[in-house]
Amino acid sequence: MHLITAKTRLSPNVTRLDVQAPRIAEIRRAGQFVIVRRGEGAERIPLTIADSDPAAGTITLVIQAVGKSTRDLVALEPGEAIRDIAGPLGHPTELITAGRALCIGGGVGTAVVHPIAQALARAGVNVTSIVGGRSREWVILEAELRRCGDVVVCTDDGSYGRKGFVTEAATDYLKSGRCDIVYAVGPVPMMRAVANLTRPLGVRTIVSLNPLMVDGTGMCGGCRVSVDGKALFACVDGPEFDGHRVDFDLLAERQTTYREFEQAAAARPDHDCRIGLGQR
Amino acid sequence: MHPQRLTPKERLQLSRQVMPAQDAAQRRANFAEVNLGLPETLALIEADRCLQCKNPRCMLGCPVNVNIPRFLELLSQGRLPEAARSLLHDNALPAITGRVCPQEIQCECECIRAKKGESVAVGHLERFVADWARAHPEAVPVLTAPPSGRRVAIVGSGPAGLTAAGELARNGHDVTVYEALHRPGGVLVYGIPEFRLPKQIVDQEIDRLRQAGVKIECNVVIGRTYTVPELRARFDAVFIANGAGLPAFMNIPGENLKGVYTANEYLTRVNLMAAFAPDADTPVLRPRCAVIVGGGNVAMDAARTARRLGAERVVIAYRRTKAEMPARVEEVHHAEEEGIDFELLCAPLEILGTDRKWVRGLRCVRMQLGEPDASGRRRPVPIPDSEFVIECDMVVSALGTRANPLLTATCRDLKLNERGNIEVDENGLTSMPGVFAGGDIVRGAATVILAMGDGKRAAIAIERYLLETKA
């Protein structure tokens, strides 16, 4: 059992949970994830480790409540516990150790980008982050990212920061000078747009994928993605891949496999479907 | 109690008793166990069919060397507690092997009675005695030895790991089993369906190991949470039995369409995650027509699962003939009874999809058997111009597994073969001192009982290693 030590609401449907998992807190590295199962009968869901506090033995999970399982998870309160947490899984992020890096986070993807920006800043890399949200209240982890370097905030409605998409801010950044690597995490359309932007410029672009997953150890193959036409497993070969080689259409398509089930689960009166950025 | 011992002649006159089973029409719609178990009267008669050979060949056919004539003799005399103790001494998981072993190519195929007629139903009797023992735990006390002060780590809680854990705990060693999933049992819980092996039985066997002092830690992924060298530093010996892991693909177009599952994913969703229940949190697709590609036990399990989840038509597509199918005879027979269609000599070429990327069919080619290949089986070759399409909305590939590099990639000292499986000597010892391995990570995809045999062999070797390294 993993005790929840703190809970914070970051945006209307994104919640941060600090959870006891001492071993994972001690060894996890940027880019890795855990498989979480809330309780008996619950689904296994992959969540990126957003941060950790090895001294306190806790890891930070940032959860977007989009379906039944994630809603059940964010309904937990401090003092309650998550039954199963396995990890850290996946390969750590491929980090550069000098130069200039651009970190782009869309919606809850910002929580995946944050530990990468943190690790880069610690290594002495010049980090700029671009974070996007539908409007002011949907922008998360801005203050945390400011500790790693410059931050540009974009909102779709212009209620905060720049009005427009993260790709527009990214275009300006890439024009402004040298960029050694781009990390982009967010909804599939956002990652695809960033990859399309950087491909002609030849700037290496890493994306973090979150396909459907069951065991997280390579056993089931449900999380297969196509990279350079080759089937790779996000859980053991990723979750981060070269964005210029990922088949985003396939990823988006496979993510809809259980839409009917999700809609059935969501067709409850208390559910207000609010999926963040880029799902329009 | 049986009145008196039969003469060999009288024994020979007894014919093989039939395992009662749930009616095929009824069981197609439920996940309850298919075989119902022999009643005691029939079990005693069946045990009498054993001729008590001086040189019992059946034992040679058993990967864990169960003393079959001994437990059958005790059973035939109605001495059930002794029969149970005898069986459990040789085999830590008899309620499981009695259900899932391919007896027809092991003990029963060696049985002298099989030469002229039907073998003794060793598997059914093993199950009978094991189930009796489960119902009478007081008759079969958990044996423990005084603590040895030695610690052994076991990676994986499948059949190999559980068997080794039982053997080592019995000798007083402090055993910790690490399981990557949230529930122990490995393939016994994620792979083999409820209707063939009720999960309650697996849980009971695991409880028994816990009573013997075995510690089981779930959600620990060796290769990620800890590495083998880290375990080696904390334990006196390590046994790696983490299974094969990676599913093999058909490598044909359309494998990424929605509605294409690996058998591992399909069965894990249904078995481990209980997606068969209508209100389960974990979803599973419910097709009208499912095609399962493959001819092993896993293919039969997937097909019969799809049938139970309401598929109107379920087809097994296999590129050779029924004679070459690696599945247990009983599974093929049960599948047929449940109305599964067999497309034999049929190889998939392409999975066809709708514009919305859902499976709509499987394009296949008809095969014929040609010259024997390296495995000695006649190699299937395509018949020209014989392509056809099976219309379906789900395809499951049950083509076996490859070695999962998750553990081995973080332990460079482990010598692997060209397929990524761990190399071991005849005692299960790897290239690292004190590190042993067995089961599918060594063999590639094999059976529960072969994995258990590896666990038993490794436990003996570990015992010897612990003695040799005693401070």
Interface residues (C-beta under 8 A of the other chain):
Chain A: R23 I24 I27 I35 R37 G41 A42 E43 R44 K68 S69 R83 D84 I85 A86 G87 P88 L89 V214 D215 G216 T217 G218 M219 C220 G221 G222 R224 S226 A231 F233 V236 L250 E253 R254 T256 T257 Y258 F261
Chain B: A180 L181 H182 Y190 C218 N219 V220 V221 R224 T225 Y226 G243 G245 L246 P247 F249 E255 N256 K258 G259 Y261 T262 N264 E265 T268 R269 M273 A274 A280 D281 T282 P283 L285 K357 N404 P405 L406
